[in-house]
Amino acid sequence: MKPNPVPDEQETVLWTGSYSGKAMIGQWVGVALLTVVLIVIGLLLGGVGVLVTGAIAAILWAITIGQWAIRKLGYAYELTNQRLKHRAGILNRTNDRIELIDVDDVIYKQGIVQAMLGVGDVSIRSSDVSNPELTLRGIDRVKEVSDMIDNARRAERRKRGVYVETV
């Protein structure tokens, strides 16, 4: 069944977002604890040991901050009343969009710590050929965002006269 044609409607941005550093809380805490251990070991060893353990700690922090930056700068999302746009990549970028009318299911997932921080992953299943499954990772206010996507999807389907049973 084809959706009913709808006159062109102004596309309105409902939400924009990207990866939240709160999703890496386990890694941040782990590197912080490891840094404390390295400082103690360095002080016990003295001399060159301080330099070596300090260098190891600096490398660990550089890797962690680098991972966060790649995730933060490498993914961006925009939800409008008609589609979900997503961009991936830093130097080589891929821009894609999923029409909300094609979205079949919206699920969010959180671990225990993520639930306490209000961050998590949103999984979207759609009939879109290029992106049948899309996961938005590390999304802040994950329940609110997943509800927003689902509500926009339902509104677009109602507007076009497409119901879940007909898709």
N, CA and C of each residue as an Amber inpcrd file, in Angstrom:
protein
   501
   0.8390000  -1.1760000   0.0000000   0.0000000   0.0000000   0.0000000
   0.8820000   1.2370000   0.0000000   0.5940000   2.1750000  -0.8710000
   1.3670000   3.4100000  -0.9480000   0.8110000   4.4320000   0.0330000
   1.7130000   5.2070000   0.6510000   1.2290000   6.2400000   1.5510000
   0.4820000   7.3240000   0.7850000  -0.4510000   7.9610000   1.4710000
  -1.1820000   9.0710000   0.8580000  -0.2300000  10.2290000   0.6110000
  -0.3370000  10.8930000  -0.5460000   0.5240000  12.0430000  -0.7760000
   0.1440000  13.1710000   0.1750000   1.1650000  13.8370000   0.6900000
   0.9580000  14.9430000   1.6200000   1.5670000  16.1830000   1.0020000
   0.8540000  17.3050000   1.0430000   1.4430000  18.5200000   0.4980000
   2.7530000  18.8320000   1.2140000   3.6700000  19.4760000   0.4920000
   4.9630000  19.8080000   1.0870000   4.7660000  20.5650000   2.3900000
   5.3990000  20.0620000   3.4140000   5.3140000  20.6620000   4.7290000
   6.7070000  21.1380000   5.1140000   6.7550000  22.2220000   5.8350000
   8.0330000  22.7480000   6.3040000   8.6900000  21.7100000   7.2140000
   9.9400000  21.3940000   6.9310000  10.6620000  20.4470000   7.7670000
  11.1860000  21.1900000   8.9930000  10.8770000  20.6620000  10.1710000
  11.2340000  21.3010000  11.4290000  12.2090000  20.4210000  12.1950000
  13.2910000  21.0020000  12.6920000  14.2600000  20.2590000  13.4930000
  13.6910000  20.0660000  14.8940000  13.6270000  18.8050000  15.3280000
  13.1140000  18.4700000  16.6560000  14.2340000  18.2330000  17.6650000
  15.3810000  17.7230000  17.1790000  16.4910000  17.3790000  18.0720000
  17.7670000  17.2520000  17.2600000  18.8760000  17.6810000  17.8270000
  20.2000000  17.4100000  17.2600000  21.0610000  16.8520000  18.3840000
  21.9680000  15.9680000  18.0360000  22.8210000  15.3890000  19.0630000
  24.0000000  14.6520000  18.4790000  24.8740000  14.2340000  19.3900000
  26.0350000  13.4380000  19.0190000  26.4190000  12.5980000  20.2370000
  27.5560000  11.9660000  20.1690000  28.0340000  11.0850000  21.2330000
  28.2840000  11.8830000  22.5090000  27.8590000  11.3420000  23.6390000
  28.0890000  11.9790000  24.9370000  29.2500000  11.2940000  25.6480000
  30.1420000  12.0820000  26.2020000  31.2710000  11.5460000  26.9590000
  30.8400000  10.7560000  28.1820000  29.6060000  10.9800000  28.6510000
  29.1000000  10.2220000  29.8050000  29.0140000   8.7290000  29.4910000
  28.9000000   8.3890000  28.2200000  28.8200000   6.9790000  27.8320000
  30.1450000   6.2590000  28.0670000  31.2140000   7.0180000  28.2450000
  32.5340000   6.4340000  28.4740000  32.9240000   6.4760000  29.9500000
  31.9650000   6.6260000  30.8510000  32.2760000   6.8000000  32.2670000
  33.1440000   5.6680000  32.8120000  32.8800000   4.4490000  32.4030000
  33.6890000   3.3220000  32.8540000  35.1430000   3.4700000  32.4390000
  35.3560000   3.9090000  31.2190000  36.7140000   4.1020000  30.7210000
  37.3950000   5.2650000  31.4390000  36.6540000   6.3660000  31.6600000
  37.2420000   7.5180000  32.3660000  37.6860000   7.1100000  33.7770000
  36.8110000   6.4030000  34.4970000  37.1310000   5.9750000  35.8630000
  38.2930000   4.9880000  35.8480000  38.2850000   4.0550000  34.9120000
  39.3680000   3.0810000  34.8140000  40.7200000   3.7310000  34.5760000
  40.7700000   4.6930000  33.6680000  42.0360000   5.3830000  33.3830000
  42.4630000   6.2240000  34.5860000  41.5100000   6.8390000  35.2790000
  41.8470000   7.6290000  36.4680000  42.4430000   6.7380000  37.5570000
  41.8320000   5.5790000  37.8040000  42.3640000   4.6510000  38.8080000
  43.7330000   4.1190000  38.4060000  43.8810000   3.7890000  37.1430000
  45.1710000   3.3080000  36.6520000  46.2410000   4.3870000  36.7790000
  45.8580000   5.6390000  36.5750000  46.7980000   6.7540000  36.7290000
  47.2770000   6.8470000  38.1720000  46.3660000   6.6960000  39.1300000
  46.7490000   6.7310000  40.5490000  47.7200000   5.5940000  40.8560000
  47.4190000   4.3970000  40.3640000  48.3090000   3.2500000  40.5770000
  49.6820000   3.5250000  39.9640000  49.7020000   4.0740000  38.7620000
  50.9790000   4.3780000  38.1020000  51.7710000   5.4340000  38.8670000
  51.0820000   6.4230000  39.4250000  51.7740000   7.4540000  40.2120000
  52.4180000   6.8240000  41.4440000  51.6850000   5.9550000  42.1400000
  52.2260000   5.2830000  43.3290000  53.4320000   4.4300000  42.9480000
  53.3090000   3.6580000  41.8810000  54.4310000   2.8220000  41.4250000
  55.6220000   3.6950000  41.0560000  55.3590000   4.7850000  40.3540000
  56.4400000   5.6960000  39.9680000  57.1520000   6.2810000  41.1710000
  56.3980000   6.6690000  42.1910000  57.0060000   7.2230000  43.4060000
  57.8080000   6.1660000  44.1560000  57.3270000   4.9250000  44.1590000
  58.0640000   3.8430000  44.8110000  59.3610000   3.5210000  44.0710000
  59.3100000   3.5710000  42.7500000  60.5040000   3.2720000  41.9520000
  61.4950000   4.4270000  41.9740000  60.9690000   5.6470000  41.9690000
  61.8280000   6.8340000  41.9580000  62.5840000   6.9760000  40.6430000
  63.2860000   8.0710000  40.4770000  64.1230000   8.3360000  39.3090000
  63.4120000   8.1510000  37.9870000  63.9550000   7.2310000  37.1750000
  63.4260000   6.9700000  35.8380000  62.0210000   6.3550000  35.9100000
  61.7280000   5.6410000  36.9880000  60.4120000   5.0210000  37.1590000
  59.2860000   6.0380000  37.1260000  59.5460000   7.2260000  37.6920000
  58.5440000   8.2950000  37.6800000  58.2710000   8.7330000  36.2470000
  59.3470000   8.8740000  35.4690000  59.1900000   9.2920000  34.0730000
  58.4540000   8.2350000  33.2500000  58.8140000   6.9850000  33.4460000
  58.1960000   5.9070000  32.6760000  56.7100000   5.7870000  33.0120000
  56.3770000   5.7440000  34.3040000  54.9640000   5.6160000  34.6830000
  54.1740000   6.8700000  34.3050000  54.8080000   8.0280000  34.3900000
  54.1490000   9.2710000  33.9600000  53.8580000   9.2470000  32.4680000
  54.8190000   8.7410000  31.6910000  54.6260000   8.6460000  30.2410000
  53.5080000   7.6560000  29.9060000  53.4660000   6.5370000  30.6250000
  52.4040000   5.5480000  30.3920000  51.0380000   6.1570000  30.7030000
  50.9480000   6.8810000  31.8260000  49.6790000   7.5250000  32.1980000
  49.2680000   8.5520000  31.1410000  50.2320000   9.3330000  30.6580000
  49.9290000  10.3430000  29.6340000  49.4290000   9.6860000  28.3460000
  50.0360000   8.5680000  27.9740000  49.6100000   7.8470000  26.7680000
  48.1880000   7.3060000  26.9430000  47.8930000   6.7490000  28.1220000
  46.5390000   6.2390000  28.3870000  45.4980000   7.3480000  28.2800000
  45.8070000   8.5190000  28.8520000  44.8700000   9.6430000  28.7750000
  44.7270000  10.1420000  27.3370000  45.8300000  10.1750000  26.5990000
  45.7670000  10.6210000  25.2010000  44.8930000   9.6790000  24.3690000
  45.0260000   8.3810000  24.5990000  44.2090000   7.4030000  23.8700000
  42.7330000   7.5770000  24.2220000  42.4350000   7.7270000  25.5060000
  41.0400000   7.8670000  25.9490000  40.4150000   9.1490000  25.4150000
  41.1380000  10.2460000  25.5080000  40.6260000  11.5200000  24.9900000
  40.4810000  11.4530000  23.4720000  41.4230000  10.7750000  22.8110000
  41.3320000  10.5930000  21.3590000  40.1040000   9.7900000  20.9610000
  39.8190000   8.7210000  21.7160000  38.6160000   7.9250000  21.4330000
  37.3600000   8.7650000  21.6070000  37.3120000   9.5490000  22.6860000
  36.1500000  10.4130000  22.9120000  35.9950000  11.4170000  21.7690000
  37.1020000  12.0490000  21.3570000  37.0400000  13.0590000  20.2930000
  36.5650000  12.4500000  18.9730000  37.0630000  11.2700000  18.6480000
  36.6460000  10.6050000  17.4090000  35.1510000  10.2980000  17.4500000
  34.6740000   9.8140000  18.5890000  33.2450000   9.5040000  18.7130000
  32.4010000  10.7770000  18.6940000  32.8550000  11.8140000  19.3850000
  32.0930000  13.0680000  19.4760000  32.0430000  13.7850000  18.1280000
  33.1900000  13.8780000  17.4670000  33.2600000  14.5900000  16.1910000
  32.8450000  13.7180000  15.0070000  32.8960000  12.4040000  15.1900000
  32.6500000  11.4880000  14.0790000  31.1990000  11.1390000  13.8270000
  30.3190000  11.4670000  14.7660000  28.9130000  11.1140000  14.5980000
  28.0360000  12.2880000  14.9880000  27.0670000  12.5980000  14.1430000
  26.1030000  13.6610000  14.4340000  24.7380000  13.2160000  13.9280000
  23.7190000  13.5910000  14.6740000  22.3560000  13.1860000  14.3400000
  21.4390000  14.3960000  14.3690000  20.4370000  14.3710000  13.4940000
  19.4260000  15.4220000  13.4760000  18.0710000  14.7750000  13.1920000
  17.1370000  15.0010000  14.0960000  15.7780000  14.5000000  13.9310000
  14.8860000  15.6570000  13.5160000  14.1710000  15.4670000  12.4120000
  13.1800000  16.4550000  11.9930000  11.8060000  15.7910000  12.0640000
  10.7880000  16.5380000  11.7360000   9.4460000  15.9640000  11.7410000
   9.2190000  15.0060000  10.5660000  10.2080000  14.8790000   9.6590000
  10.0510000  14.0060000   8.4930000  11.1180000  12.9250000   8.3620000
  12.2960000  13.1520000   8.9270000  13.3870000  12.1920000   8.7300000
  14.4090000  12.2700000   9.8570000  15.2320000  11.2140000   9.9300000
  16.3690000  11.1810000  10.8450000  17.6170000  11.2310000   9.9810000
  18.4010000  12.2780000  10.1690000  19.6350000  12.4350000   9.3940000
  20.8000000  12.0230000  10.2860000  21.7650000  11.3320000   9.6870000
  22.9480000  10.9690000  10.4590000  24.1930000  11.1110000   9.6040000
  25.2440000  11.5840000  10.2730000  26.5240000  11.8030000   9.6200000
  27.5650000  10.9880000  10.3640000  28.4120000  10.3050000   9.6060000
  29.4860000   9.5100000  10.1890000  30.8000000   9.8770000   9.5150000
  31.8620000   9.9310000  10.2970000  33.1850000  10.2090000   9.7630000
  33.6760000  11.5900000  10.1100000  35.0010000  11.7330000  10.0810000
  35.6180000  13.0320000  10.3560000  36.2150000  13.5930000   9.0740000
  37.1430000  12.8630000   8.4700000  37.7500000  13.3240000   7.2160000
  36.9270000  12.8710000   6.0140000  36.5370000  11.6110000   6.0140000
  35.6450000  11.0790000   4.9780000  34.2680000  10.9380000   5.6010000
  33.3670000  11.7960000   5.2110000  32.0460000  11.8180000   5.8290000
  31.0040000  11.1290000   4.9610000  30.1050000  10.4480000   5.6340000
  28.9450000   9.8520000   4.9900000  27.7080000  10.4820000   5.6150000
  26.8810000  11.0820000   4.7960000  25.6250000  11.6660000   5.2560000
  24.4930000  10.8260000   4.7010000  23.5890000  10.4280000   5.5790000
  22.4660000   9.6030000   5.1530000  21.2270000  10.0400000   5.9210000
  20.0800000   9.6320000   5.4270000  18.8270000   9.9680000   6.1060000
  17.8650000   8.8050000   5.9890000  17.0760000   8.6720000   7.0170000
  16.0210000   7.6660000   7.0370000  14.7010000   8.4170000   7.1630000
  13.8020000   8.1650000   6.2400000  12.4790000   8.7760000   6.3220000
  11.7630000   8.1860000   7.5360000  11.1460000   9.0350000   8.3490000
  10.4710000   8.5440000   9.5520000   9.3460000   7.5700000   9.2310000
   8.7500000   7.7330000   8.0780000   7.6730000   6.8190000   7.6860000
   8.2020000   5.3960000   7.4840000   9.5220000   5.2630000   7.2240000
  10.1480000   3.9540000   7.0360000  10.6050000   3.3130000   8.3440000
  10.6080000   4.0670000   9.4430000  11.0720000   3.5400000  10.7320000
  10.0180000   2.5820000  11.2840000  10.4520000   1.3530000  11.5830000
   9.5430000   0.3280000  12.0910000   9.5870000   0.1970000  13.6110000
  10.7700000   0.3790000  14.2130000  10.9010000   0.1640000  15.6500000
  12.0070000   1.0430000  16.2140000  11.8000000   1.5210000  17.4410000
  12.7890000   2.3430000  18.1450000  12.9890000   1.7230000  19.5250000
  14.2260000   1.3670000  19.8440000  14.5490000   0.7150000  21.1130000
  15.7320000   1.4530000  21.7320000  15.7040000   1.6410000  23.0500000
  16.9070000   2.1770000  23.6890000  17.4340000   1.1780000  24.7080000
  18.7710000   1.1710000  24.8580000  19.4420000   0.2230000  25.7460000
  20.3770000   0.9860000  26.6730000  20.4120000   0.5460000  27.9390000
  21.2860000   1.1570000  28.9270000  21.8160000   0.0810000  29.8660000
  23.0590000   0.2670000  30.3080000  23.5840000  -0.5330000  31.3980000
  23.1950000   0.1430000  32.7100000  23.5980000  -0.4390000  33.8270000
  23.2310000   0.1090000  35.1380000  23.7740000   1.5190000  35.3220000
  25.0550000   1.7020000  35.0730000  25.6690000   3.0210000  35.2540000
  25.1150000   4.0050000  34.2320000  24.9210000   3.5530000  33.0010000
  24.3500000   4.4250000  31.9730000  22.9550000   4.8970000  32.3710000
  22.1580000   4.0120000  32.9720000  20.8110000   4.3910000  33.4040000
  20.8770000   5.4720000  34.4830000  21.8520000   5.3680000  35.3880000
  22.0050000   6.3920000  36.4270000  22.3910000   7.7390000  35.8270000
  23.1180000   7.7050000  34.7120000  23.5830000   8.9390000  34.0710000
  22.6380000   9.4280000  32.9730000  21.6270000   8.6260000  32.6290000
  20.6660000   9.0290000  31.5980000  21.2080000   8.9550000  30.1860000
  22.1860000   8.0930000  29.9640000  22.8050000   7.9590000  28.6480000
  22.6240000   6.5220000  28.1680000  22.6530000   6.3090000  26.8540000
  22.5150000   4.9590000  26.3220000  22.5320000   4.9550000  24.8080000
  22.1650000   3.8260000  24.2360000  22.1490000   3.6500000  22.7850000
  20.7030000   3.5390000  22.2980000  20.4280000   4.1530000  21.1550000
  19.1130000   4.0540000  20.5240000  19.2770000   3.2110000  19.2660000
  18.5170000   2.1190000  19.1770000  18.5430000   1.2610000  17.9890000
  17.2790000   1.5080000  17.1850000  17.4660000   1.6980000  15.8870000
  16.3460000   1.9760000  14.9940000  16.3190000   0.9130000  13.9080000
  15.1670000   0.2860000  13.7520000  14.9650000  -0.6700000  12.6640000
  14.0230000  -0.0190000  11.6700000  14.3940000  -0.1250000  10.3900000
  13.5670000   0.5220000   9.3700000  13.5000000  -0.3330000   8.1150000
  12.6150000   0.0700000   7.2220000  12.5220000  -0.5940000   5.9240000
  13.4030000   0.1110000   4.9020000  14.2290000   1.0580000   5.3630000
  15.1630000   1.7690000   4.4960000  16.2130000   0.7830000   3.9870000
  16.4180000   0.7430000   2.6850000  17.3250000  -0.2320000   2.0800000
  18.7770000   0.0160000   2.4880000  19.1990000   1.2670000   2.5360000
  20.5990000   1.5650000   2.8420000  20.9160000   1.4200000   4.3240000
  19.9440000   1.5910000   5.2020000  20.1630000   1.4900000   6.6460000
  19.0020000   0.7790000   7.3300000  18.9010000  -0.5410000   7.1680000
  17.7920000  -1.2300000   7.8300000  17.9170000  -1.2010000   9.3560000
  19.1490000  -1.1050000   9.8630000  19.3740000  -0.9860000  11.3010000
  20.4150000   0.0920000  11.5420000  20.0860000   1.0100000  12.4190000
  20.9870000   2.1040000  12.7680000  21.0330000   2.2070000  14.2790000
  22.2420000   2.3220000  14.8380000  22.3920000   2.4970000  16.2750000
  23.0360000   3.8410000  16.5500000  22.3610000   4.6500000  17.3450000
  22.8810000   5.9350000  17.7940000  23.5190000   5.6690000  19.1540000
  24.8330000   5.7070000  19.2220000  25.5520000   5.3260000  20.4420000
  25.8330000   6.5330000  21.3350000  25.7930000   6.2700000  22.6400000
  26.1730000   7.2850000  23.6130000  25.2830000   8.5100000  23.6120000
  23.9820000   8.3170000  23.5400000  23.0510000   9.4390000  23.4540000
  22.6280000   9.8790000  24.8540000  22.8150000  11.1630000  25.1470000
  22.3890000  11.7390000  26.4180000  20.8660000  11.8850000  26.4020000
  20.2320000  11.7350000  27.5680000  18.7650000  11.7980000  27.6840000
  18.1300000  10.7700000  26.7360000  18.6380000   9.5540000  26.7810000
  18.3010000   8.5160000  25.8050000  16.8080000   8.1850000  25.7710000
  16.1470000   8.1210000  26.9210000  14.7120000   7.8100000  26.9190000
  13.9320000   8.9190000  26.2310000  14.2580000  10.1590000  26.5550000
  13.5790000  11.3050000  25.9450000  13.7810000  11.3240000  24.4310000
  15.0080000  11.0580000  23.9950000  15.3170000  11.0710000  22.5580000
  14.6080000   9.9230000  21.8420000  14.6340000   8.7210000  22.4230000
  13.9600000   7.5940000  21.7580000  12.4490000   7.8230000  21.6930000
  11.8700000   8.3980000  22.7440000  10.4380000   8.7310000  22.7060000
  10.1490000   9.7860000  21.6410000  11.0520000  10.7550000  21.5140000
  10.8770000  11.8120000  20.5140000  10.8880000  11.2270000  19.0960000
  11.8250000  10.3000000  18.8360000  11.9000000   9.6530000  17.5200000
  10.6200000   8.8520000  17.2700000  10.1930000   8.0880000  18.2690000
   8.9980000   7.2630000  18.1140000   7.7500000   8.1180000  17.9080000
   7.6160000   9.1990000  18.6590000   6.4520000  10.0840000  18.5040000
   6.4410000  10.7620000  17.1350000   7.6160000  11.1830000  16.6590000
   7.7000000  11.8040000  15.3290000   7.3570000  10.7840000  14.2460000
   7.8030000   9.5520000  14.4360000   7.4850000   8.4660000  13.4890000
   5.9790000   8.2330000  13.4380000   5.3600000   8.1520000  14.6030000
   3.9150000   7.9070000  14.6640000   3.1380000   9.0610000  14.0350000
   3.5620000  10.2880000  14.3080000   2.8770000  11.4610000  13.7400000
   2.9840000  11.4720000  12.2190000   4.1570000  11.1460000  11.6930000
   4.3560000  11.1310000  10.2330000   3.5020000  10.0440000   9.5860000
   3.4170000   8.8960000  10.2170000   2.5860000   7.8120000   9.6760000
   1.1080000   8.1790000   9.7120000   0.6580000   8.7930000  10.8100000
  -0.7490000   9.2160000  10.8910000  -1.0550000  10.2470000   9.8160000
  -0.1260000  11.1830000   9.6440000  -0.3270000  12.2490000   8.6620000
  -0.4600000  11.6770000   7.2550000   0.3010000  10.6460000   6.9660000
   0.2810000  10.0620000   5.6170000  -0.6890000   8.8920000   5.4880000
  -1.3720000   8.5690000   6.5670000  -2.3560000   7.4920000   6.5060000
  -1.7500000   6.1150000   6.4250000  -0.5590000   5.9300000   6.9790000
   0.0920000   4.6210000   7.0010000   0.0510000   4.1270000   8.4370000
  -0.3950000   2.9040000   8.6310000  -0.5030000   2.3420000   9.9680000
   0.4440000   1.1720000  10.0980000   0.7790000   0.8400000  11.3350000
   1.7280000  -0.2370000  11.5930000   1.2790000  -1.5280000  10.9280000
  -0.0140000  -1.8050000  10.9260000  -0.5140000  -3.0510000  10.3440000
  -0.2960000  -3.1130000   8.8360000  -0.1780000  -1.9600000   8.1640000
  -0.0690000  -1.9650000   6.7060000   1.3630000  -1.9620000   6.2200000
   2.3140000  -1.8310000   7.1110000   3.7160000  -1.7630000   6.6900000
   4.3210000  -3.1350000   6.7330000
